[in-house]
Amino acid sequence: MCQKSVNPPEFQYILENYRQICYNVGNAAAKYGSGSVKIMAVTKTVPPEKVNYAVSLGIDLLGENRVQEYLSKKDSYDKSARVHMIGHLQTNKVKYVINNVDMIQSVDSVKLANEINRLAEKNKKTMDILIEVNIGGEESKSGVPADRVYSLIEEISAMKSISVKGLMAVPPIGSGDEAFDKMNLLFQGVKEKRFPGVSMDILSMGMSGDYETAIKHGSNLVRIGTKLFGARKYLEV
Ligand SMILES: *Cc1c(COP(=O)(O)O)cnc(C)c1O
């Protein structure tokens, strides 16, 4: 009666979803000759108990969209997982995440990078980041336009307390192969430029509806919310 339930029956579906995702990711990686592909659990709107259950299954990377929501949940999180900021980040909120996340995947401007650099230096650390690319050129979405990626990375590469680790994108829904292929080309292109202090290790793309297509085009980090935790209960901005 006082025993901690190791497998809460109401979370059983998360286990089944996770198994399915692992299977699909493994198959896609084998089919397309990828190296290992990391699975991130995207936690927006998901209560900490469910997030921790996912971590207990072996997921060791969490993706956070909103600063406020993350701050309210983080103390309840199992600390064994690393946390990446993946949502649009306002410059004035960098101070809340600088010591609380392992990477910021959503850097899309010099202004934001400057603030991250400033606060990282102040806290005597180096912050790992990805450059978010607006690969579909959608006005409603954040991310730097594809034709400005090189110049942005060049500017950021001069910032001492930031380490650029790769690229991230949220391609338009239903965009199929084209957007992912463009991202892959951009990723290879930046890699070839060998900007000092910039390593193109991570290509973060692919969500619940398109992660297999993303893997086909070189993604090595897929960000899964709905297919892992189920449909979100309320709308996010
Ligand atoms: C919500 C979100 C995801 C996960 O989306 P799903 O379709 O639920 O898997 C991935 N990346 C970002 C940036 C998100 O905001």
The ligand as an SDF file (V2000), in Angstrom:
LIG
                    3D

 15 15  0  0  0  0  0  0  0  0999 V2000
    5.3250   21.8260  -29.5030 C   0  0  0  0  0  0  0  0  0  0  0  0
    6.6410   21.7370  -30.1360 C   0  0  0  0  0  0  0  0  0  0  0  0
    7.1740   20.5100  -30.5480 C   0  0  0  0  0  0  0  0  0  0  0  0
    6.4290   19.1900  -30.4230 C   0  0  0  0  0  0  0  0  0  0  0  0
    5.2740   19.1970  -31.2070 O   0  0  0  0  0  0  0  0  0  0  0  0
    4.3810   17.8950  -31.3800 P   0  0  0  0  0  0  0  0  0  0  0  0
    3.7670   18.0550  -32.7160 O   0  0  0  0  0  0  0  0  0  0  0  0
    3.3900   17.9150  -30.2800 O   0  0  0  0  0  0  0  0  0  0  0  0
    5.2800   16.7140  -31.3020 O   0  0  0  0  0  0  0  0  0  0  0  0
    8.4500   20.5000  -31.0890 C   0  0  0  0  0  0  0  0  0  0  0  0
    9.1660   21.6290  -31.2450 N   0  0  0  0  0  0  0  0  0  0  0  0
    8.6810   22.8170  -30.8680 C   0  0  0  0  0  0  0  0  0  0  0  0
    9.5180   24.0310  -31.0610 C   0  0  0  0  0  0  0  0  0  0  0  0
    7.4190   22.9170  -30.3130 C   0  0  0  0  0  0  0  0  0  0  0  0
    6.9360   24.1100  -29.9550 O   0  0  0  0  0  0  0  0  0  0  0  0
  1  2  1  0
  2  3  1  0
  2 14  2  0
  3  4  1  0
  3 10  2  0
  4  5  1  0
  5  6  1  0
  6  7  2  0
  6  8  1  0
  6  9  1  0
 10 11  1  0
 11 12  2  0
 12 13  1  0
 12 14  1  0
 14 15  1  0
M  END
$$$$
